[in-house]
Amino acid sequence: MTLLDFVPSLGSGAPVRLAPAVWPPDTHYDTEGGITLGGVALTELADRFGTPCYVLDEAEIRRRCRAYLTTFPEATVVYAAKALLTRAVAEWVTEEGVGLDVCSGGELAIALAAGVAPERIVLHGNGKTMDELRTAVRARVGRIVVDSTAEITLLSALPAHDQRLLLRLAPGIEAGGHPAIRTGGSDHKFGLSGTAVGEAVQRIGRSGGLRLVGLHCHLGSQIHDPDHYGEAVRRLVARMAAIRDEHGLLLTELDLGGGHAVAYRPGDAELNLAELADVLADALDVACARHRFPRPRLLLEPGRAIVARAGVTLYRVLAVKENEAGRRYAIVDGGMGDNPRVALYGARYDAVVAGRHRCGPQRGTTVAGRYCESGDIIATDIRLPADLRAGEVLAVPCTGAYHHSLASTYNGIGRPPIVAVRDGSYREIVRRETVDDLLAREV
């Protein structure tokens, strides 16, 4: 006899715990079976702000910032804002002691509007315009990452004063998940390689107001093996030593970018920060000793790893139906307009009903969106209640990164609001986009 023989409810009817690898730590089932985040019921937020709705756990973002600063006390940690940027998010990360990496004039404007000190901002991007560079130089941002020699020409024409630069190199390391998010190989649009590196060093040296202080690379996204970063350290320290020997310039900073993997579903691989710290320390020791090079200061640019798990997206079920092939679909009121990652990268998500325990009989279900594309899928063949019905709210975890920032107005549907939760309270930090907003751009 087993416990199930005595207590049958512990079988399919037993509540299933929310997976801690993909949900924020402060996510729980309440006494009525509903899910709460930051002490707030998700169904209450769906009723108050409508759906789709992005919910963001402020405490989780702050906790992740502190984890990076604790694990890498001698490094400069800079949040990659392309993952998710609002004024509130910029305020949270900088209040925790983390800098901000922006890659456009718009992101720079949001950062400055949030009161981020310019010296804590890094301007990134592989195709910066003259206006963006001019704005950054005038604001006196801390560093500009140079991606091409053309940008040196533009920067040399600006009245810069001791503007610090990093050169982005292509280290020839293929790493990351989907091919579309691998950026460190030799056949990509990013960074400098070959003789262009030496030319860039010389041109910056001849300029009056520009100062090259280090090298930069970004290997890709969703990297869970820390050894890729160790190899990047070895290759870039060797290049820094070559620049010292050939040009007499001693570089002091090494920016390894971000791309740190997170788990989107239970069982997914993610990057272990303690292991990464050990690998980087060992690689620096070996590379610097081999080339007799002073230990450079590391810069790290986590983005997804800061905000992904802090986000939960709420949808309302519009219909439940089954096709002739036997596949059951739950059609919801959002989709690829607010989460294009499934269509872009084949990303995989889980979903649960927000208003009741995940218990009782379950059925395989594909959660699909409302947009006019067959690829408008949110989660494929996941387990949802057999009696799932229209009107119920679904919660999709780990949606804090690259959802709001990649969202569109496809089919004329406005982008969702962002609601921040913390300590039992909530506030809207980005409102829902309306039809009036869409029409306001018409001329």
N, C-alpha and C positions, 0 to 999 in steps of 0.2 A: 504493500500500500504506500502511496505517496501523499504529500500534502494536498495535491490536486484532487485526490479521491475524497478527502474530507471537506475541502473548501473549493468547489468547482469554480467559484467566481474568480479564483486566481488564474484561471485560464484566459480565454479570449476576452472575458469581461473585466479583467484587471486593468486599472489605469497604467498607461505606459509613461515612464519618466521622460521628460524632455531631454534630448541628448545634449550634454554639457559642451561637447566639442563644437556645436554650431549655434547654440542659443546663448545669449548673454547670461552671466551667472545669476543675475537677479530676475530670472524668469521662472514662474511657478504656476502650478494649478491652485486656484483658490478653493474654498470650501464648497462652492457650487459647481466646481468642475471647469470653470473658465480659466483662461490663461491671463496672468498678470505680468507686466514688464515694468520694472522700476516702481512697483507698488500700484500700478494703474491697470485696470482691466482693458484688454485689447478690444473687446466688443464695445466698451464705452467710447473708446476713441473712434471706432468705425461709425458709431451712431452720431457722435459729435461732429466729426470732420468729413464724413463720407468716405467712400472707397473708390478707387485704390487710395491708399494712404501709406506713406513711408513713416515708420516710427523709429526713433533714434534714441538709444540709451546713452545719455551724457556720461554717466558714471563709468560705463565700459570704455568709452573713448579715453577718458582721463586715466583709467587703470592701465590701458595698453601703452599710453605715453610713458607712464611711470615705469612700466616693465622694461621698456627700451632704455630709459635713462639709467635704471638700476643695473641692467645687464651690461651696458656699454658706457661706463662712467667717464671714460677718457675720449669718447667720440662725440662728434656733433651730430645730433639727431634732427633731421629736417623732414617734416611731414609732406608727402607728395600729394599736393592738393587736388590733382586731377581725379583722384579717387572719389572725393566728395568735398565740395567747398561751399560753405555759406559763411556769413559773418559770425554766426554763433560757433560753428566748428573751428574757425580760425581763432576765435577768442579762447576756446577751451584748450586747444593744443598749445598755444603760446603761453597761456597761464600756467601750464604744466612744465614749461621750460623747453619746449620743442619749437624749432624754427619752421619756416614754410617754404616749400618749393612750388613755384607757379610756372606755367608754361604758355601764358598768353597775356595780352594786355587786359583782358577781362578778369582773369584770375588775379592779376596784380592789383587791379582796381578794388576787387573785393577784399583782398588782404589789407590794403591801405585803409579802406573804409572801416575795417574792423579794428583799426588802431595798431596793427602789427608794426613793430619797429622796422624800418627799411633794412637795417644792417642784418636782420635775422631772416631776410628773404633771399632766396636763390631763384633767378630767372632761368628757365629751361626752355626747351623746344628746338626742333630741328629746322624750323622755317620762320625765324623771327623777322618781323617787318622793321623798317626804319623807325616808325612811330613807336613801336613797342620798345625798341632799344633806347630811343630818346627818352621815353617816360621812365624807364628803369634807371638810366644814368642820372637823370634829373632828380629822381627820388633817392639816389645813392644806395641802391640795393647792395646787400652784402657781397654777392657773387653773381656773375653771369656765366653760364655754361656755353662755350663757343662750340658750335656744331659744324661750322664750315669756314673756309678762309674768306668767303664773301662777307660773313658777319664781322670779320676783323676790319674789312674795308669800311663797312658802315660805322662801326664803333670808332675807327680812327678819325672819322669826319665829325664826331661829336666832341663837345668841350668837356671831356671827362677829366676827373682829377683822382688819380690813384684808384681807378676802378679795378677791383680784383676779378680775375677771370680763371675759369677752369676749362681745360681742353677736353672735350668728349672724344674718346678713342673707341674704335671697334676692335675689341680684344680677340675676336675670332673664337668665341666660346658659345656654342649652341646650348641654351638651357631654357627651361620653362615648359609650360603645358602645351596648349594649342599653338601651331606654327604662327598664327597671327599675332601672338604675344611674345615671340622670341625676338630679341633686339640686339643681341651681342655678337652675332656671327659676322662672317666676313662679307656676306652678300645681303646686306640690309641698307636702308637709307640713312641710318644714324651714324654720326661720328666721323672722325678722321682716321685715315690709315695711310701706310706707305710714306712717300716723300712729302705728303701734305702736312704731316705732323711737324717735320723740321721747318718747312716753309712758314707754318703758323707761328712757331716759336720765334723765328727771326722777325716776322712782321710785327708781332706784339712787342718785341724788344725795341724795335725802331720807333714805335709810337710814343708819344709824350705822356699821355695820361692813363695808359693801360698797364696793368701788372699781372703777369701770369703767376699764379700761386700753386696750381696743382693740376692733377689729371682726374678725369671722370669716366666712368663706364656705367652702363646699365645692361644687364645680361638678358632680361626678359621678365616674365611674370609667372607666378605660381611655381616658384623654385623651392623644392623641399630638401634638396641635397646640399648641405653647406659646403661641400668640397668644391663646388663650382666657384664659390666666392674666394676660397683659398687659392684656386688657380688664377683667378683674376688678380689677386694681390701679387702673386709671383710674377705675372706678366707685366703688370703696370709698374711695379717697383723697378723691374729691369729697364723699362722704358724711361722712368724718371732718372735712373742712373746714367742712361745713354744721353739724355738731355743735359745732364750735368757735365758729362765728359765732352760732348760735342759743342755745347753752347755756353758753358760756364754758368748755367742757371741752376740753382738749388731749389727745387719745388718742395713745399712743406705740407701739402694737403692731398689726400687720396679719397675721392668720392666713389663709393661702390654702388651707388644707386639703391634700388629697392627690389621689388619682385618677390617678396617673402610669401610663401604659400600659406593659405588658410584652408581649413576644412569647410566645404560647402554642404557635405552630407556626412553622417556618421561613418567612420572608417576611412575617410579621405586622409591622405598624407598632408602634413603641414610642417613648416620649418620650426625646429626647436632653437630658441634664441640662445640658450646656454651652450648648445653644441656649436652654433655659429660663432659665438664669442671665442670658444676654444680654438676653432679652426682658423679664425682670423689672427689670433695671437700667435699661433704656431707659424702660420704663413709669413707674417711680418718678421718674426724672429729669423726665420731661415733666409728670406729674401734680402732683408737688410744686411745680415751678416755676409751673405754671399757677395753682394755688390758694394759692401762697405758704405751703406747709405743710411743717413740718419732716419730714425723712425718717423714717418709722416703721421699727421693727425688724420684719423678716419672721419669721413662723413657717411651717414647712412640715410636713406630716403624711403622709409616705410610709408606706404599709403594704404593699400588694401588691408595690411596687417593691423592698422590702427582702427579702421572704421567698419570693416566688413561685418564682423560678428555683432557690432552694435546695432545693426539695422534689421528690422522686421517689416515686411510689407503686408498690408491687409487688403484682401479682395472679398467681394461678395459674390456668392454663386448665383448666376442668372438662370442656369438650366443644367440638368443632369440627363444625359441620353446615351444610348448605346447604338453603335453602328452594326452593319451586317457582318463585319469581321469579328464581332464580339468585344470590341474595345469600348469601355465606358469612358465618357468624357464629362468632366465638370467644366462648364463654360463660365468664366468669371468676367468681371467688368473692367479688367485691365489686360496686360499682356506685353507684347513687344514694344509698345510705346513707352512703358515705364521700366521694362527689363528686356533689353535687346540682347543680353549676353547669351541666351540660349541659342538664338538664331545666328549670332556672330561667331561664337566659340564652341557651341555644343555644350554649354555649361549645364550642370545637373543640380536640381534643387529638391528639397523635401517640402511638404506642406502638411499642416494639421488644422483641424477645426478649432477655432479660437474659443468657442462658447461652451464646449463640453469635453470631457475626458476622451482621450483616444482609447476607447474600450468597446467591447461588444464586437459583433461580426464585422470584418473588414473586406473590402474588395479592391482589386487593382483598378486604379483610376488614373487617367491622364488629365491634368489640369491645363486647359487651353484658354487662350485669350479671345478677345472680341474683334481683333483686327483682321483685315481681309488678306490673310496670308496663311497657307497651310503650315508654314514654319512657326506660326505664332503659338508656341507651346511654353508653358512655365515649368511643369514637372511631368515626367513621363513614367507611367506605370508605378505609381506610389500607392501605398495602402491608405484608404480613407473609409469612413463608415459606410457599410452597405446601404444604410438608410439616409445617406447624404441627400439634402434637399435644397431647392432654391431658397435664397434668402440667408443661408448660413454664411458666416465669415470664415475665410481661410487665412491662416498666418503662414508666411513663407520666411524662414529664418536666413540669416547671413546675407542680407541684401543692402548692407550699408555702403558698399563700394561699387562704383561704376553702374549705378542704377539712375539716381538723380542726374549724375553728370552726363550720362549717355542718352537720357530720355528725349523723346521727340514728340511732335504734335501730329504724327501720322493719323490719317483719317479725320483730321480736324478735332482731335480729342486732346484737351489740355492736360498738362503734366500735373501729377499729384502734389499735395502739400507734404511738408515734412513737419512732424510733431515730435518734439523732444520731451522725454520723460526723465524724472529724477526724484527720488525720495517721496513717492506718492503724489507728485504734482506733474502737470504737463503744460506745454505751451507750444503754439504754432510758430515755427521759425521761418518757414517758407509757405506762403498761401497757395491754394490751388489755382492753376491757370484757367481762366474763364474764356468763354466765347468772345467776350468784349476784348480781352487781351489779344486774341487772334485777329480780330477785325481791326484793332488799333494800328496794325502795321500796314494795312491796305492804304494806298494813295490813289 
